[in-house]
Every structure is written in C-alpha cells, then in structure tokens.
C-alpha cells in the first residue's frame, strides 16, 4: 500500500526525499558491480509481486512483499525497493512521482526492519526458526509501512487523523496474510535455494553476516518521521485576555506566529454563537461580552486546524458586560496582543530518542551475547 | 495492464520533440509545484494544464486511465471519511455523523491534485523511449548505478510477467483455486519462491553471458541530446505556468483561511 500524490504537505514530501536519499546512500555503500543484476531481479519480483492477488471473501488484496525483500537482500533491500517504487510510479502511476521519496522510506524502512527481525532468528534456536522469523519479518515489514503511512498523514494535518487510523487497521489485517505468505516462501527457499536468503552460511547455524545495521537504518527512518517539528509547528493555539471593553481572543501557532484571517467564534456553553469574527494581522479579535457567564471560544484556520478553549466566568471579573465596541477597539487589539511562544517539546523528543536508543541497544546486546556464547 | 510506457513515443508532437532532459526537469518542477498547492481553483487550473499537455502530446485517455483508477481507488476512502472526521463545525448530520463541507472540499482538493500530477507524470515519461528517458535522467546527475538498475529491472519485468503466466497455468492445470485459507497462503508463498528462484537463476546466466561479452559496469549508448531555443521556450512556458499557479495560490484572490496549511 503506498500513498498517492497530492495528499501530503511540502515539508513531509521533502523529508521523504531527504530520508530516501540518505538511506539509499547508506545502503549502497561498498556495493559490488555483481550485485546490480541481483538487486534488479529482486526489484523486478517485488514489482510484479504487487500483481499477485489474494482473495479475502469477495474482495482481494495484493501482496506487498517488502518484508520478504528485506529477508532476501538484507540492507540492499532499500535500493531494490526504491527501484520497484520508481518503476511503479513511472509505469503505472501507482503512488506517484512526487511521493517516490516518502513511499521508498515507507516500504524500504519496513524492509530494513524486517531484515532486523530476520537477523534475530540467530538469537534463538528451535527447529523451523527460519520459517517463524521469515513470517514475523514479512509481517513486520507491512506493519512498519502501515505505521509510517499513518505517521506521514498525521504529521501533514489533523484532518487526516481519522483516515490514518483506518489505514493502520487495514495494515494490521494485511500484515497477517503477508506474514503467512512470507513464511511459506521462506520455507520453500530453505528447501530449494537457502543461499538466496540474507545472512546464509553453509552448515545452517549462521551468525549475522553484517551487524544489525538495518536496525539503525530503520531507526533513522523512524526518527525522521517521528521528529514532531512539522506537526508541532502546525498546531493551532488559542488564548484570551479579558480587557475592560470585552474579551480579546487570539489564535496563534506554537512558534509564536499569529494565525491571521482565522475564524473565531464565541459561544455560550450550550453552543449558541454569541459572537463571530475574523482575526486581524496580529491574530486577535475583540469580542463584546453580553454577560459574565461561562463561554467557549473556538478558532478554525481551515484545513483541519481547529481548536477551542473554555472561558470560565471567574476570568471575566474585569469585563464590563454589554459594552458596545467603539472605534478604538482596533487600537486595543493592537496594544494588548503580545508575542507568545509555546516551548518546543524538547523533553518529549529526548524521551522518544532515549526509548529508541534503549530498544536498539537491547537488540544489539542480545545479538552480541549470543555471539560470545557461540 | 500493458507495461510499455513508451508506446506513444514515436508520435510527432511538440512534447515528443522536446529535449528529454529539459522536459523531465521542467515537468518535475511543475509536478512538485502542484503537490504543494492548497486552493481548489488553482488545483483545477493545474489539472487543465496537465490535460492540455497530454492533449498536445496526443496521448489517448486509455493510456492514462489505469493510473487514474489506481489513485482514485486509494483516494476513495478520503471522500468517505474526511467529510465526517473534519474537525470543526458540521453542516448537518447523516446517521448521527456530522457532515462538514470543508472536509469534502479538502478531499476534492487532494483528488484533483493527484489527478493533475498523474497526468503530468505520464506526459513526463510517456513521450520518449524509456531508455532515452533514463539516459536523460543520468545526464541530470541521477547516479548511474540507479539508472542502470532501473533499466535492468524494466527489462526483467516483462520476463517475470511471462514466468508468472506460466506458473499460473501450471497451478490451474493442477486444480488450484485461490481461497481464503491457510493452504492458499502457503501455496502463494511457494509461488513467490518459485518465481524468485527461477528469475534469479535466469539472471545469473544472463549476467555471465554479459560478462563474457565485455560488460564492465556501464552501458554505452548512441543516444545524443541536443537542445535549441525551442526546447528552452517550452521549458520556460511550463516553468512560468508552475510559478504562476504557485503565486496565485499563495497570494491570490482564492486565498482564504488556509495560511496554516502547506
């Protein structure tokens, strides 16, 4: 499943291209000329794999196969998937030219993480572990793609949240099928050409051929999209200041820029609209207050940017109810407006990175310990 | 689903005669410009421009309809979900769900933009031989390794499709009917595995043959590019249109309360 053109915002598209470029450069390092045809083959199979349909009742889904590509190619899965995505965009118009970057991060990131899962098979030892981990890797590939897809939508705008949730659930369903097909395929390859699978060594009990670079690469992708800056910068905030003539309501963005031409409404608690107005160039609008009761104010900047705030009657002690706004209302709007800034949620970002690092470190430690034991 | 994107490359038209490097570059700028539009009237203008370019290149509708169908399929849920999930004031309620016109407008905007971009990219790559387009990309500083892999893959895709047909016939001849059960899934797994093994072994043979014929990691080509004033004029027109769309989108009279959104 890949995202279509025209949905995502400029910064998300740019982040996708940047992420794809970095990952492509990182995953094609030290590549032999001999690997080019092999990559091209797997990219081709990935491409035609999207034509294989699996029936679910009356409908049908097509295979994604990105996890399987990770299992076969290791970190070289990323360039192969980038190729497949590019061809799908050029030949079929599936996905699209402007979203090649995002789609490559989405599917390729899934493939890299699938490779990480596949490498974990060396940590345990039980019969048929290849089949089990192959299936898990297939499912992980789709799951990560679904998460990244939902994430890019969520970072684009609040209007996408419901769609993103639906998309995530669809992927959970597809994940099961994809995992089972991948398990079947890995079990077949183990019998026929085990050397085609990534990290294969003669004699069976293989150690990872490469350290789990895939983990770090996949974490890097996740970090690109988890970086909350773009979502953060577009949250709409609202604040109010009681003044003598009425109530000044201001809409602004977390970086302090005022939200201009934003529709503001002042409502009584039962939802009846008391006043309606458009913010000026400072992001503010002065409302007359009929009486000292509880109010709710909301702001709608369009495109899913909506927020509201409750105004308790206690805050309106200084306001003269029923005051009619005079010409100097505009002056008040200018003088009271102050620059606001919500601090960047550095703490949350740091916590996120720490969690990612701990998870990655644990995986690394687990694989190291296994290696020492062997 | 025919794969040959370049089956209308031989038609004589101003787009087909356009230097592929300039064509790809300027249409790419146009496509990215469309991708960041945020007002519906400008998106509609972009769609009209894309359709005009397609018309000038005399590409028939059925050539692009498949790509449009795929995008429409992906975007259909947006129409169903967004009007009911759009934050803000619902205009009326349907079966207990609030319906917001703004949500419908947003879904339409996305849909129109997607269609404009798809039409644009079909005129980008559907109006020159595929290998010529790829060499043009290489001249535009796309890494040679990537371009070569695309050419390899493009060539193999046809072979694999044939292989898939053979496998399908073999499976049907043995009485396989896909159903929603475990057995179908493990058989599909084997099917993908067979496809992989066969393709892989074929490629190994092809690669050895290529080596023995002197392949050293590069494809020599006889394709020569030349641009003249007319090529630059066409590029200037497309770039001006893209810039005009963006300018009108950002500062124009259609600009309502959308400053908050990219």
HADDOCK unambig.tbl for C-alpha pairs under 7 A between the chains (distance, minus, plus):
assign (segid A and resid 4 and name CA) (segid B and resid 71 and name CA) 6.16 0.50 0.50
assign (segid A and resid 4 and name CA) (segid B and resid 74 and name CA) 6.98 0.50 0.50
assign (segid A and resid 4 and name CA) (segid B and resid 114 and name CA) 6.81 0.50 0.50
assign (segid A and resid 5 and name CA) (segid B and resid 35 and name CA) 6.95 0.50 0.50
assign (segid A and resid 5 and name CA) (segid B and resid 114 and name CA) 4.68 0.50 0.50
assign (segid A and resid 5 and name CA) (segid B and resid 117 and name CA) 6.70 0.50 0.50
assign (segid A and resid 6 and name CA) (segid B and resid 35 and name CA) 5.02 0.50 0.50
assign (segid A and resid 6 and name CA) (segid B and resid 110 and name CA) 5.22 0.50 0.50
assign (segid A and resid 6 and name CA) (segid B and resid 113 and name CA) 4.93 0.50 0.50
assign (segid A and resid 6 and name CA) (segid B and resid 114 and name CA) 4.56 0.50 0.50
assign (segid A and resid 7 and name CA) (segid B and resid 110 and name CA) 5.45 0.50 0.50
assign (segid A and resid 9 and name CA) (segid B and resid 36 and name CA) 6.22 0.50 0.50
assign (segid A and resid 9 and name CA) (segid B and resid 262 and name CA) 5.37 0.50 0.50
assign (segid A and resid 10 and name CA) (segid B and resid 36 and name CA) 5.49 0.50 0.50
assign (segid A and resid 10 and name CA) (segid B and resid 262 and name CA) 6.14 0.50 0.50
assign (segid A and resid 33 and name CA) (segid B and resid 217 and name CA) 6.41 0.50 0.50
assign (segid A and resid 36 and name CA) (segid B and resid 149 and name CA) 6.30 0.50 0.50
assign (segid A and resid 37 and name CA) (segid B and resid 152 and name CA) 6.92 0.50 0.50
assign (segid A and resid 37 and name CA) (segid B and resid 203 and name CA) 6.99 0.50 0.50
assign (segid A and resid 40 and name CA) (segid B and resid 149 and name CA) 5.47 0.50 0.50
assign (segid A and resid 40 and name CA) (segid B and resid 152 and name CA) 5.84 0.50 0.50
assign (segid A and resid 40 and name CA) (segid B and resid 153 and name CA) 4.81 0.50 0.50
assign (segid A and resid 41 and name CA) (segid B and resid 153 and name CA) 6.34 0.50 0.50
assign (segid A and resid 41 and name CA) (segid B and resid 156 and name CA) 6.85 0.50 0.50
assign (segid A and resid 41 and name CA) (segid B and resid 199 and name CA) 6.74 0.50 0.50
assign (segid A and resid 41 and name CA) (segid B and resid 200 and name CA) 6.44 0.50 0.50
assign (segid A and resid 43 and name CA) (segid B and resid 153 and name CA) 6.54 0.50 0.50
assign (segid A and resid 44 and name CA) (segid B and resid 153 and name CA) 5.23 0.50 0.50
assign (segid A and resid 44 and name CA) (segid B and resid 156 and name CA) 6.28 0.50 0.50
assign (segid A and resid 44 and name CA) (segid B and resid 157 and name CA) 5.28 0.50 0.50
assign (segid A and resid 45 and name CA) (segid B and resid 196 and name CA) 6.74 0.50 0.50
assign (segid A and resid 48 and name CA) (segid B and resid 157 and name CA) 6.85 0.50 0.50
assign (segid A and resid 48 and name CA) (segid B and resid 161 and name CA) 6.81 0.50 0.50
assign (segid A and resid 55 and name CA) (segid B and resid 178 and name CA) 6.76 0.50 0.50
assign (segid A and resid 55 and name CA) (segid B and resid 179 and name CA) 6.06 0.50 0.50
assign (segid A and resid 55 and name CA) (segid B and resid 180 and name CA) 5.85 0.50 0.50
assign (segid A and resid 56 and name CA) (segid B and resid 180 and name CA) 5.57 0.50 0.50
assign (segid A and resid 57 and name CA) (segid B and resid 180 and name CA) 6.74 0.50 0.50
assign (segid A and resid 83 and name CA) (segid B and resid 150 and name CA) 6.10 0.50 0.50
assign (segid A and resid 90 and name CA) (segid B and resid 125 and name CA) 6.69 0.50 0.50
assign (segid A and resid 91 and name CA) (segid B and resid 3 and name CA) 6.37 0.50 0.50
assign (segid A and resid 91 and name CA) (segid B and resid 5 and name CA) 5.63 0.50 0.50
assign (segid A and resid 92 and name CA) (segid B and resid 66 and name CA) 6.96 0.50 0.50
assign (segid A and resid 92 and name CA) (segid B and resid 67 and name CA) 5.23 0.50 0.50
assign (segid A and resid 93 and name CA) (segid B and resid 67 and name CA) 4.43 0.50 0.50
assign (segid A and resid 93 and name CA) (segid B and resid 118 and name CA) 6.00 0.50 0.50
assign (segid A and resid 94 and name CA) (segid B and resid 67 and name CA) 6.09 0.50 0.50
assign (segid A and resid 94 and name CA) (segid B and resid 70 and name CA) 6.14 0.50 0.50
assign (segid A and resid 94 and name CA) (segid B and resid 71 and name CA) 6.72 0.50 0.50
assign (segid A and resid 96 and name CA) (segid B and resid 118 and name CA) 6.62 0.50 0.50
assign (segid A and resid 97 and name CA) (segid B and resid 121 and name CA) 6.66 0.50 0.50
assign (segid A and resid 98 and name CA) (segid B and resid 31 and name CA) 6.82 0.50 0.50
assign (segid A and resid 98 and name CA) (segid B and resid 32 and name CA) 6.06 0.50 0.50
assign (segid A and resid 159 and name CA) (segid B and resid 86 and name CA) 5.34 0.50 0.50
assign (segid A and resid 159 and name CA) (segid B and resid 87 and name CA) 6.49 0.50 0.50
assign (segid A and resid 162 and name CA) (segid B and resid 81 and name CA) 6.98 0.50 0.50
assign (segid A and resid 162 and name CA) (segid B and resid 85 and name CA) 6.09 0.50 0.50
assign (segid A and resid 163 and name CA) (segid B and resid 78 and name CA) 6.71 0.50 0.50
assign (segid A and resid 163 and name CA) (segid B and resid 81 and name CA) 6.41 0.50 0.50
assign (segid A and resid 180 and name CA) (segid B and resid 185 and name CA) 6.21 0.50 0.50
assign (segid A and resid 180 and name CA) (segid B and resid 186 and name CA) 6.83 0.50 0.50
assign (segid A and resid 181 and name CA) (segid B and resid 185 and name CA) 5.10 0.50 0.50
assign (segid A and resid 181 and name CA) (segid B and resid 186 and name CA) 5.70 0.50 0.50
assign (segid A and resid 181 and name CA) (segid B and resid 188 and name CA) 6.16 0.50 0.50
assign (segid A and resid 181 and name CA) (segid B and resid 189 and name CA) 4.47 0.50 0.50
assign (segid A and resid 182 and name CA) (segid B and resid 189 and name CA) 5.93 0.50 0.50
assign (segid A and resid 184 and name CA) (segid B and resid 186 and name CA) 4.48 0.50 0.50
assign (segid A and resid 184 and name CA) (segid B and resid 189 and name CA) 4.28 0.50 0.50
assign (segid A and resid 184 and name CA) (segid B and resid 190 and name CA) 5.98 0.50 0.50
assign (segid A and resid 185 and name CA) (segid B and resid 189 and name CA) 3.90 0.50 0.50
assign (segid A and resid 185 and name CA) (segid B and resid 190 and name CA) 5.00 0.50 0.50
assign (segid A and resid 185 and name CA) (segid B and resid 192 and name CA) 6.31 0.50 0.50
assign (segid A and resid 185 and name CA) (segid B and resid 193 and name CA) 5.02 0.50 0.50
assign (segid A and resid 188 and name CA) (segid B and resid 190 and name CA) 5.61 0.50 0.50
assign (segid A and resid 188 and name CA) (segid B and resid 193 and name CA) 6.22 0.50 0.50
assign (segid A and resid 189 and name CA) (segid B and resid 193 and name CA) 6.10 0.50 0.50
assign (segid A and resid 234 and name CA) (segid B and resid 260 and name CA) 6.58 0.50 0.50
assign (segid A and resid 261 and name CA) (segid B and resid 257 and name CA) 5.48 0.50 0.50
assign (segid A and resid 262 and name CA) (segid B and resid 257 and name CA) 5.70 0.50 0.50
assign (segid A and resid 300 and name CA) (segid B and resid 88 and name CA) 6.79 0.50 0.50
assign (segid A and resid 301 and name CA) (segid B and resid 257 and name CA) 5.42 0.50 0.50
assign (segid A and resid 301 and name CA) (segid B and resid 258 and name CA) 6.21 0.50 0.50
assign (segid A and resid 301 and name CA) (segid B and resid 260 and name CA) 6.36 0.50 0.50
assign (segid A and resid 302 and name CA) (segid B and resid 257 and name CA) 5.69 0.50 0.50
assign (segid A and resid 302 and name CA) (segid B and resid 258 and name CA) 5.45 0.50 0.50
assign (segid A and resid 303 and name CA) (segid B and resid 106 and name CA) 6.94 0.50 0.50
assign (segid A and resid 303 and name CA) (segid B and resid 258 and name CA) 6.45 0.50 0.50
assign (segid A and resid 303 and name CA) (segid B and resid 261 and name CA) 6.41 0.50 0.50
assign (segid A and resid 304 and name CA) (segid B and resid 86 and name CA) 6.15 0.50 0.50
assign (segid A and resid 304 and name CA) (segid B and resid 87 and name CA) 5.57 0.50 0.50
assign (segid A and resid 306 and name CA) (segid B and resid 87 and name CA) 6.08 0.50 0.50
assign (segid A and resid 306 and name CA) (segid B and resid 88 and name CA) 6.13 0.50 0.50
